[in-house]
Amino acid sequence: MARLRFLGAEYMEEALKRTRENSEYQQASEGFDDTLAFVVEPEPDKGIDERRTVGTILPQATEYWMDDRPVTFTFLAPYSVYVDIMTGKLDAVRAITKGALKLKGPMPKILRYVKGTNLWMDTLRTIPTQFEGDFADRSFG
């Protein structure tokens, strides 16, 4: 499989497919049932010029959208933080607690599903991923 543009349409289709197929993740996330949006802030000095929003429903992973909608959880960070999380340099939950990945939504619920969050990150890391701008050399798969 060719590398897929991080958070692009093909990437999201593959992410949803792999999320639905991961029984360990599904079990760890049972009861979560919420909408999430990932907002990527631009970093023009690093070749990332546009703000992106990608949303989904987890753990069902039956749809995604690429616009702003009301959701239960919003995660906001510069592109570089998402790259660090996706490449394993930064733990997603630690990024939230340290403020690198800003969370809008009920923190206690996220903290109840740490195992599911980590399993989901592991699932996403199986997707051959193409990063953009100055981060292209950190692409993998």
N, C-alpha and C positions, 0 to 999 in steps of 0.2 A: 504494500500500500504506500502510495506517495504521501509525503508530509502534507497535512492539512493546515490552512491558515488559522492560527489561534483565534477562536471565537467566531470564525466565519460560518456560513451556513452548512458547508460540508462537515466541518469540525463538530458543530452542534448536533447534526444528524447522527454522526458516529458516537458522540458522547452519550446521547440519549439511548442509543441501541446498547452500548456497553453497560450503561447504568442499569437498564432493565434486565440485562442478562446476568448481572453480578448478584447471585443469591446471597452471598455473605453480606454485601452492602444492603440489600433489601431487608434482610433480617435485622441488621443493626439499626436500620432507620425506620423500622416499623413504628407507626404512630406519629411520625414527623408531619407529613402531609401539609406542606406549605408552599407558597410561591416565593421565589427568590429572584433578585435582579443583581447582576454583576455590572457595575459601572466602571469603565476604564477611562481614567483621565488622560488626556493627551500629554505628551512630553516632546514638544516640537524640537527642542535642542538635541533629542535622541532619535529623531526621525518618525515620531508617532504624532501625527497632526490632528487626528480626529478623536472625539469623545465617542465611546461606544457603550451601548447598554444591551445586555443579553439577559433574558429571563427564562425561567422554567419552573416546573412544579416537581418537587422531590418528595418522596422517592419514586413516584410514578414515572417520571421522565417520558411523558406522552406527547409533550409539545414544548416548543420554545418560541420566543419572540425577540425581535430586535428593535424594540422601541420602549419608551417609558410608559409603564402601567402601574397602577397601584399593586403593591406586593406586601407580603408580611415582613420580608427581610431584604434589605438592600446592602450590598457590600460595595464600598467605594475605595478605589486606590489608583495610583498611577500605574501605567503599563508595566513599569519595572518591578513593582511589587508582585503583580500577577506572574511575571516571568520567574521571579525568585521562588514563588510558591510552587509553580508548575515544575520547576527543575529540582525541587527538593531542598533548595538553599534556605528556605524559610518555611516553617510549619504554619499551616493556615490558621489554626486556633491560636497559636502564639502571635501571629501577625495581628489578629483581632485584639487580643488582650494587651498588646503593646501599642496599639493604635496605628500601625502601618496600614492595616486593612480596616477601614472604618465601617462599623456596623450600625445600621438603623433597623431596629426591631428588638424583640425580647431576647436579651443576652442569656437569661437562664435556660431558655429552650434550646438554644444553640449548644450550650455547655452540657446539656443532658445527652446530646447526640455527638459527642466528640469522636467516638469509635466510628460512627457512620460517616462523619466528615472526613476522617482520615482514610477510610476505605474508599470514599468517593474520589478523593485526591489520587489515591493509588490507581483507581480505574482510569481517570483522565490521563494519567501519566503513561498509560499503555497506548495512547493514540499518537501516531507519528505527527509531530507538531512543528509547524513553521512559524517562527516569530518574525517580526518585522523590524525595520529600522536598525539601530545599533545593536539590537538583540538577536539578529539573524544568526550569529555564530553560536547561539545557545539553543538553536533548534535541535530536535532529537527525533529518533525513530527511523 
